[in-house]
Amino acid sequence: MQSIVANGYSIYFNEAGYDQINKSIIENKYSSIFILVDEHTNEYCLPKLLSNLATEISIEIIEIEAGEEIKNITTCLEVWSVLSDLGADRKSVLINLGGGVITDIGGFIASTFKRGIDFINVPTTLLGMVDASIGGKNGVDLGNLKNQIGVINVPKMLLIDTQFLETLPQNQMKSGLAEMLKHGLIYDKKYWEMFSDLSLLNSDDLDLLIYRSIEIKNEIVKQDPTENGIRKALNFGHTLGHAIESYLLETTTPLLHGEAIAIGMILESYISKEKDSITNEEFLEIKKVITSIFEPHSFSTNDIILIQELLIHDKKNEYGQVQFALLKNIGNTAINQSVESELIIASFNNYNS
């Protein structure tokens, strides 16, 4: 797979990417290297990264706990303190080795430490590879509200090593699939159709699908880096999906990001259908494909009320109005769409039925 040129950085694949990391370390004359990991990537992914780093520069490992619960400013304070105590300076580099939580919080930590140091993203989950690490969004949650604090700042480079996926649990793989399905629904109908029967796909297909998914997100972000227009299309499924994820985060049945987004895509596809943007046949196709991959989740009347209350915190909102990205048809999106409360409730009722 060839490298992909993004806005201000490049995305490299598999073994060629390690050569580029070593080249970057030399060219940028870094004073020290810090690698941010969680307990899982420390055990399963760090050995390969370290074995491929050809440098005499000091390397320090910083481990944080795994999980969305630690993606907050308290964790940032702890890591900033460790960086300071270990003598990190403006010429240090932070390598973020992990899933979406690690690349989100690591990019934010690097972007704000000493007013900004370089960072390199090495995503190790499918979700991280096709979505979270791409596009320059970095940040943390505010309580249970997703990604309320952050910056847009791109990494020095990004390495996609699909071998890391061999260590990933099945539910994490499915979580990443949700974003890939989204990319097809909002941008590329032929790409969406490739997911109609996962049993027909093999590991070689997966590499190609990952590559195309990254291409799609990159093509959108390059047109609109700061999310004033078309980049909002990437939020399809996320307005309700994020609210669901935030609501369930503090319950006994939390969902992974992709699991919540999968539900959000079904709900927002139903809303698109009710607004006559997609046909009933398209909606049923979308619902069938997504429900064939993801386990169903039921929502009570009280759940729906509380989830709706969280919508006011969505980052796309303008002038107090909740803004949705909805489908015009499979492969095309309409942004800045207002949706009545009754229609949101109806979408949940349809999902529960």
Secondary structure, 3 states (H helix, E strand, C coil): CCCEECCCCEEEECHHHHHHHHHHHHHCCCCEEEEEEEHHHHHHCHHHHHHHCCCCCCEEEEEECCCHHHCCHHHHHHHHHHHHHCCCCCCEEEEEEECHHHHHHHHHHHHHHHHCCEEEEEECCHHHHHHHCCCCEEEEEECCEEEEEEEECCCCEEEECHHHHHHCCHHHHHHHHHHHHHHHHHHCHHHHHCCCCHHHCCHHHHHHHHHHHHHHHHHHHHHCCCCCCHHHHHHCCHHHHHHHHHHHHCCCCCCCHHHHHHHHHHHHHHHHHHCCCCCHHHHHHHHHHHHHHCCCCCCCHHHHHHHHHHHHHCCCCECCECCEEEEEECCEEEEEECCCHHHHHHHHHHHHC
